[in-house]
Amino acid sequence: MTSANIPPLPDDVTIASLRALATSLATEAGAVVRARRPEQVVVADTKSSDVDPVTAMDRAVEELLVARLTQERPQDAILGEEGDDVPGTSGLTWVVDPIDGTVNYLYGVASWSVSVAVVSGPPDPAEWTVLAGCVHDVVADRTWTAGLGEGATVDGVALRPVEPAPLARSLTATGFGYAASRRAAQARVLTQVLPRVRDIRRLGSAAVDLCLLAQGSYDLYYERGLNPWDMAAGSLVATEAGARVVGLRGARAGLAMTVAGRGAALDELVDILEAADADAPDGA
């Protein structure tokens, strides 16, 4: 559990109530995704490249989340992956990812998840304070939740402290972007990391990756290019479980780089990534 510095909240709000709502939203949306996935998923659009898909389910689930939040918390802002952003007046923003792992969903390969978090301050990882969040692994029907200063759970069971592993025995997760130039840069960095760790895993859902690290299924995790909705809920689960989530060169975790883990191995991985210029512009 973190030593929480909780910012002032609106009069009608507690961390526990925000956490409960995030959990209700993520699990409800997850049930919809699970029940309605067709045998053949059709790509409705693309985003960063022609291999970065958006499905009709992404849009439908985000519409569901926005509708529920507008009903439950009409004064709060909403930041969604598919662009259904809503302004607010309360100082709180809900950061939602309707399907984290859309390519996995498209192919029917585990895992994909629904991620819902609420933050105080600007909806920017460099400035926000994540107050509560939930990641629901749709395929495994598994739910992680966290509240700032309240710890983290998986399926209602508190996550226990995890003993740090040395770098050479650290199972390390990562992810890759969709633009060819980004993939080439990440492949170069991978050659510097892989010989130094136990092995690499690439699951395809950053939110689930961070939660698996939180419970000790991974020792380390790093990825460049995470958007706010990719990391908001998962990062809180990780930190409330005793992990650290950082960026490079003293920066906070965010789009340039997100690194998570425990103990000296995390610091060593940060050093490797900095030496490899893992946050350099693509093609540099």
N, C-alpha and C positions, 0 to 999 in steps of 0.2 A: 504494500500500500504506500502511496506517496505521502509526503508531508505536504498537504494541500494548502495552497494559498487561493482560497475561493473568492472570486470577485463578487461585488454586490449583485444580488439577484432581485428581479421584480418581486413585489410583495406576495404574489400568489404562487411562488415557485420554490421548490426545494430540489436538491440534487437527486434525492430519491424519487421524486415525482417525474423529473425529466428522464431518469433512467428507466422507470416503469413505462413511460410513454414510448421511448426509443425501442424498448423490447417488444411492446405490443405492436408497433408499426412494422418492425423488421420481421417478426414471426408471422404476422398477418400477410405481409407481402410475399414472404417465402412460401407460404401455403398456396398462394395464388400461382406463383411460378411453378411449384411442384405439380399442382393439379392440372395446369393448363398447357404444359409444354407439349407441342404437337410432335408427331413422329418425324416430321420434316420441318425444321426451322428455316424460315426464309429471311434473308437479309433485307431490311427495309431501307438502309442508308449506310454510309460510311463516314468516319470522322477524320482522323489524322492522316490516313492513307487508305488505299483501296483494300487493304487487308485488316482494317480496324473497323469491325462491323457494328451496326446498331440494328437490333431486331424490334419487331412490333411489341414483344414482351417488355423490352427495356422501356419503351415509351408508355405502355399501359401501366406498368408498375410505378413508374415515376408519377404518372397522373393520379394513381391511387394514393401514393404517399402525400402528394401535394394537397389533394382533396381532404384527406384525413387531418393533416396538419392545419390547413386553413380552418377546419371546423374546430379542432381542439385548441390551437394556439394562434388565433387570427392576428395577433399583434407581433408575432415573430416572423423573421425573414426566412427564406428557403433558398438554398443553393443546391441545384441538382445537376447530375452529370449530363442529362439530355437537354438542359437549357430551360427548364420550366422554373426560372428564378422568380421569387416573390419578394418585394421589399417589406421591411418591417420597422417597428418603432420601439421595440422592447430592449434592443441591444443584444438579443439572442438570435442566432441563425442556426437552422437545421441544415445539416450537410448530408445529402442522401445519394447513395449509389444504388439504383434499382437492381442491377445485376453486375456485380464485380466478377469478372471472368466470363465476359460475353462470348469469346471464342470457344471456351469450354462448353458453355451452354449450347452454342451453335452446333458443336460436334457431338454433344452428349457425353463429354469427358469430365469427370469430377476434377476440380470442385468449382462451383460458382456460389455466390453469396449475395445477400442483401445487407447493406451497411447503412446504418442510421446513427448520426451523432448530432449533438447540439453544442455550439460553441458560444463563448462570450467574446465580444470584440470583433474586429474585422474578420471575415471568413477567409483568412490567409494564414497558413501554418507558421509564417514568420512572426505573426502578431497575436493569434488567437489563444484562448484558454479553452481546451476541450472540457466540458462539464460532465457529459454522460454519453454513452454510446452502446450500440449493440451490433454485433455481426452474427447473422444467421446463415450457417452453412446449409444451403437448401438440399443438397444431395445427401449429406450425412444426417440431416435433421438435428443439427447441433447448434447451440446458441451460447455465445460469449457476451457478457455484459460487463460494464464498468461504470462507476461513478467517481468523480474526482474526490479523493480522500476516503472513499468507501471500499476500495479494493475491487477485484475482478472475479468473475465466476464463469464456469462453463456448465451449462445445464443446471444452474442453481447451486453448484458446489464450488466453494472458494478455491481459487488457484493458490497452490502452495509455493513457497520459495523454491527456486531452482538453483542448484549448485553450478557455478560457472565452469565451463570446460576450457582446457587450454586450446589455443588456436589450432594446433595440429590435429586435435580430436573434435573439432567443431563442425557439426553438420550445418551447412550454410545454404540458405535459400536466397534466390534472386529472381529477377524478372527482366524481360526485354521489351523494348519499344517496338513500334510498328513501322517506322520509317527506316529505309535501308541504311541510311547514314548513321542513325542511332544504333542500329543492330551491329554495324561494323565496329563502332567505337566500343560498344559493350562487350563484343567478342574479344577485342584487344585487352580490355581490362580483365576479363575472365581468365586470360592466360596468366595474369599476375596473381590472381586469387586462388585458383584451383590447386596449384601445387602446394599451397600453404595450409590448406584445411583438409578435413576428413573427406568431404565430398560436397557436391553441389546438387541442390534440388530446385526444380522450376515448376511450380504448381499452376500458376496462371491466375491467381486471385490474391492481390496484395493484402486485402483485408484479412483473408484466412491465413496467409503467411504470418502476419503480425500476431494473430491470435495463437497460432501453433507455436511461435516463438515464446509467447507469454506462458504457455503451459509446459514448455520444455521439450516439445517435439522437434524443434530446431534450436541450435545454439546461437546462430548468427543469421542476420538477414540484411541484405542491402539491395537497393534498386534506385536507379535514376529515372526521373520523369513521373513520379507519383503526383497526381492531382489532389486537391483537397479532399474530394469525396473518396479517393482510394485509401486514404490513410487516417481520416479523422477518428473513426470509432476504433479501429484496430490499434492505433498508436496509444490510445488511452487504456485499452485492455492490457497492452504490453507494459506500460509504465506503472499501472496500478498493480501489476503482478510482480513488480520489482525490477523490470528490465529498464534499460536506457534507450531512448530513441533520439538520435542526433543527426546533424549534417556534417559537412566537411569544413575544415578551416575555421572552426568556431561558430559556424552558422547553425541555425536550427534546421531540423529535418524539413524537407520540402521538395520542390520540383527538381532542384539541382542534384540532390542526393538525400536518401533516407537510409540510415544505418541503425540497426537495433541489435541488442545483445546484452551480455553481462560480463563484468570483470575485465581482466586485462586483455582478453581476446578481442573485445569490442574496440579497445583503443588500438590494438595492433592492426585490426582490419581497417580502421580509419586511416592509419599511417600508410598502409598498402594502397588504399584507394587514392589518397592524396598524392602519393609518389607516382601513381599511374595516371594522374590527371583525369580521374574518373568523372569529374564535373566539367571538363573542358568542352568547348563547343564541338558539336559533331563535325568530324572531318579534320579536326585540328591535329 
